[in-house]
Each structure stands twice: as structure tokens, then as C-alpha cells.
Amino acid sequence: MLDPHRAGHELLYHPGETHFRRAKVLIVNKMDSAPVAGVQQVMANIAAINPSTTAVQARSNIKVDKPELINGKRVLVIPWRNGLRFGNDRRAKISRRGNRRSQAGRKGQFG
């Protein structure tokens, strides 16, 4: 997943750069809000570094429960990753308590 708002970061940081270089499919997200120059830079990096990959261009749709409360206003959207951050995913809970593999071995859940 590539963010054209941060064009060039796909080549600067680990493990993102490794994923970028080895991926068979790369998704360029936020096409509806990113600057054209950022999209062009990301697409040029894909062509130069990993030309055999499939590049998919996507946009991030935002859905709200009560749009009338924010219609016509400026808002800040913060992604909610419920499962991994707040412990609703059993695997995330186990990995926070200790070694996932040893926990899995005792409980026989994750082979």
C-alpha cells in the first residue's frame, strides 16, 4: 500500500522498501486526495524499481454514521484499527502477552 501524500517514502524506510521491491501487486491509495506530483513520483518509482509488478490505483472512501453532523465542516479523520490496537483480535492479545509461538503451542491455536 503506497501513499502518494508521502511520495518517496516507499524507498526510504524498512520494511516498506523491501516490500516495495518484492511485491507482485502494489496499491497506490488515496488517488482522490493526493497531489498529482505525488502520484506521478510513486508511479515513476514503481516503473524504475519494480517494473514487473501490477500497480493498482485506489481511493479511500470515508463513511460516517451521521454525516449531517459534519456536512460542510472541516474534519480530521483518524483511522480506527480496532482489532490490532485495542485487543479485539485474539492473536493480537496473545502476541502482546509474550511469544506468540509459545502461547500457540500451549493452546494449540495457531499452527
Beta strands, then each sheet from edge to edge (+ up, - down):
strand 1: 25-28
strand 2: 54-57
sheet 1: 1+ 2+
end
